Amino acid sequence: MKTKDYHRPSRSSEKHKTRKTPGTRPGTAGRRSQSLPVLEAQHHGPEGAHLAAALHTPDHGGLEGTHGFHPYPGRFHPHLPRTLLAAWKERQGGAPQTVLDPFMGGGTTLVEAMTAGLPALGSDLNPVAQLVAAERTRRRTPAQARQLAAHAHHLAAQVEALRRDKSPPRLNHPAIRRLAPHYVPHLFAELAQWMRLIDLEPPGPQRDSLRAVFSALAVKFSNRESDSSGEDRPVAYPKGAVSRFFTLKCAQLAQAQAALDKQCLAAGNPPAPRLLADDARLLTHLEWGEAHVILTSPPYPGTYHYLEHHRLRMDWLGLDPSPLEQGEIGAGKFPQGKSGGQPQLAEPRWQTDLAQSLSAMARVLKPGGRAWLVLGDWLAPGPNGPLPVDGAQALMELAQKGGWKTGSWASVKRPVYVPGEAQAYGERGKWEHLVELER
Ligand SMILES: C[S@@+](CC[C@H](N)C(=O)[O-])C[C@H]1O[C@@H](n2cnc3c(N)ncnc32)[C@H](O)[C@@H]1O
């Protein structure tokens, strides 16, 4: 079966060559919330130009406020939800419209809904996503923000004292054997002391924030090259580095949360988002027609493996990986080898999972509501090596089968920095898509 090329301009689609901007850090793959240059753009349908504007992320910025708090992989650039939600709100005459992100990840959509003054619902099977989204949407008064920053300093002094202590308390973290090999000893000892002190904190927002900050630093101080890479690298952080970063990160987070509070007050003081741990294929905690609009980016085949990216964090924090183990969509690599001489359009399991998620979304979305989904292209095995799959086409075919109307979409060509991948995508390149579905 030949893959239809959605990127060839049709009569009703417009194609624009746009400026090339200097690349971001080479050697990284996948989706990031940092700005990525747009090499070429296309759009289709009545809302296409507006969707394309949302995909045209600015050259700089995007990690301001709580957005910069955590390196959760696969994040939206905040410009995308900001653009879409502002226009949606205006079109609805400012009436409160509930926004749902069923694959909320680090919660970018929810933060942007809050600052637009909209009620929001978010869900993710990953317990780390729940921790991060809760933190990125937490509002603190300036006094509460100062309290968190001061408390982090107080804990850092205790960790520093323990570091100098000739006979510090024994480290007895339950996952110590699994965790220790991922760190150089002095950084592991420092992290373990922080975790021990955090575990002694009384339950409440302060403890939750400290756990979230810990999760933001757990990979940074490991031997792992990055969040989305299993490669090792040499680590050169000196003694005391964990505590320095910890206190800095707490102060920055507290400040960003106080700024978020101010923005929310100015936007009409929306309710705190409701965060769920639902499987997107079922959305069991949501009622029929509960959302007015859905804005999300589902995982796509073989791109990220959220369970593997977050294992270290889950081990440190004692989070249960089993929901993600059982239900993660799109995880892992394609099976090696040939696929019957034909390119696979998409991993069959992913198609079933996404079809189920689309049907759960159709149930919880009010009639007349919109769903915006962001998806990239991916590589599937072909007879002579990997072949690019058009993410927009794969999504729209599934959506149409599920009874959705597919009116408008926009696509932008992004640079591919990984040499092997660049070759596989060839001249056609790798595209990111924003598809609008109607109920
Ligand atoms: C591309 S990320 C979303 C990132 C998000 N847009 C942001 O800006 O942070 C996809 C998310 O889907 C989650 N996920 C994977 N399978 C899931 C399932 N069956 N139900 C709910 N969430 C799932 C992953 O844990 C991951 O957080």
The ligand as an SDF file (V2000), in Angstrom:
LIG
                    3D

 27 29  0  0  0  0  0  0  0  0999 V2000
    3.0240   13.7890   23.9190 C   0  0  0  0  0  0  0  0  0  0  0  0
    2.7640   13.5220   25.6240 S   0  0  0  0  0  0  0  0  0  0  0  0
    1.7250   14.8560   26.0320 C   0  0  0  0  0  0  0  0  0  0  0  0
    2.5220   16.0760   26.3590 C   0  0  0  0  0  0  0  0  0  0  0  0
    1.6800   17.3020   26.6710 C   0  0  0  0  0  0  0  0  0  0  0  0
    0.9800   17.7840   25.4920 N   0  0  0  0  0  0  0  0  0  0  0  0
    2.5400   18.4350   27.2620 C   0  0  0  0  0  0  0  0  0  0  0  0
    2.5740   19.5390   26.7050 O   0  0  0  0  0  0  0  0  0  0  0  0
    3.2220   18.1970   28.2730 O   0  0  0  0  0  0  0  0  0  0  0  0
    1.7490   12.0970   25.6270 C   0  0  0  0  0  0  0  0  0  0  0  0
    1.3070   11.6110   27.0020 C   0  0  0  0  0  0  0  0  0  0  0  0
    0.4350   10.4890   26.8430 O   0  0  0  0  0  0  0  0  0  0  0  0
    0.5370    9.7060   28.0320 C   0  0  0  0  0  0  0  0  0  0  0  0
   -0.1120    8.4100   27.7730 N   0  0  0  0  0  0  0  0  0  0  0  0
    0.3380    7.3470   27.0790 C   0  0  0  0  0  0  0  0  0  0  0  0
   -0.5940    6.3740   27.0450 N   0  0  0  0  0  0  0  0  0  0  0  0
   -1.6760    6.8540   27.7300 C   0  0  0  0  0  0  0  0  0  0  0  0
   -2.9790    6.3120   28.0260 C   0  0  0  0  0  0  0  0  0  0  0  0
   -3.3520    5.1010   27.6240 N   0  0  0  0  0  0  0  0  0  0  0  0
   -3.8430    7.0950   28.7250 N   0  0  0  0  0  0  0  0  0  0  0  0
   -3.4740    8.3420   29.1610 C   0  0  0  0  0  0  0  0  0  0  0  0
   -2.2600    8.8850   28.9270 N   0  0  0  0  0  0  0  0  0  0  0  0
   -1.3810    8.1460   28.2110 C   0  0  0  0  0  0  0  0  0  0  0  0
    2.0270    9.6750   28.3170 C   0  0  0  0  0  0  0  0  0  0  0  0
    2.2720    9.3870   29.6730 O   0  0  0  0  0  0  0  0  0  0  0  0
    2.4180   11.1230   27.9340 C   0  0  0  0  0  0  0  0  0  0  0  0
    2.4320   11.9400   29.0650 O   0  0  0  0  0  0  0  0  0  0  0  0
  1  2  1  0
  2  3  1  0
  2 10  1  0
  3  4  1  0
  4  5  1  0
  5  6  1  0
  5  7  1  0
  7  8  2  0
  7  9  1  0
 10 11  1  0
 11 12  1  0
 11 26  1  0
 12 13  1  0
 13 14  1  0
 13 24  1  0
 14 15  1  0
 14 23  1  0
 15 16  2  0
 16 17  1  0
 17 18  1  0
 17 23  2  0
 18 19  1  0
 18 20  2  0
 20 21  1  0
 21 22  2  0
 22 23  1  0
 24 25  1  0
 24 26  1  0
 26 27  1  0
M  CHG  2   2   1   9  -1
M  END
$$$$
